[in-house]
Amino acid sequence: MVTDLDKTQRFAEDFGLKTVRKAGSRLYMRTDGGDAYSYVAEQGDERRFIGLGFTVESEADLEEAVREHGGTPIVELDGPGGGRATTLTSPEGLKFELIYGIVEDQPKAPQPHLRLNAPGERSRFAAPQSERPAGPATLFRLGHVGLYAKDFAANAEWLQNVMGMKLSDALYAQSPDHAVVGFFRLDHGAEWVDHHTIFIGAMGMTGLHHLSFEVQDFEAQFRTHRYLQDKGWDPNWGVGRHPLGSHVFDVWFDPDRFRFETFSDTDLLNDEHETGLHAIKEQDMDCWSSDPPDRYFAP
Ligand SMILES: [Fe+2]
């Protein structure tokens, strides 16, 4: 829920999202990666995060969520692409919508990889660097969502036992058996998946920390950074590279101070990965600087 839907739309379009439908108080936006939509905003009196959605592989998954995990009765969705959904509620009241049968869009082809001339490795001869369009980023998908939580253990258990996720890395403050931050990935067995799809940080509140959208590479991120700067939007943190997950990040505030992040070059893991456990006080947040991450975590 946002306090000025038109202003949110202007920010999100500058960031790279495309408007699919805007009707009444509701705005649906998509990436260029083939999703029917991956961001929904609704005009309200206050800024508030309601929840997030996942597509599932079968109608049976929806039925199982209703039968075994307290999902709401299955409904037909009236958003772009339709589909059917049930909604689960997390331990702290966030909505996790599970969706089956949504009709997706045609994905836009990725841009050509940059051919880089580096010391000892020359690959681009008598040719200028390829042209990239200026302007908003080309976003390919919503890759992960960061959440604030009050109770790390309750949320971690729910994500693993109800949502079927795996804990890739965890950070602890006092003792290794009391994690306070976790990076959770999807469980697709031997298939390679992103290092994390959900990030949870126990910081005394419940809600959205950030939304993160994949772009082509870090040149695309630097271009987006400069473009958003020219447009007068408010930067939060980046461009930098996280040690856990390895991805390059760049974080911006939307008009309600929700964080929107671009990322590229994420680590991929599969079921051979064992959870990494790290002391939070020894864990850097950015490989490229010693910036204190306070402004990244402040509400
Ligand atoms: Fe992120």
Residues whose N, C-alpha, C, O or C-beta is under 5 A from the ligand:
A	BS01	LIG	S212 E261
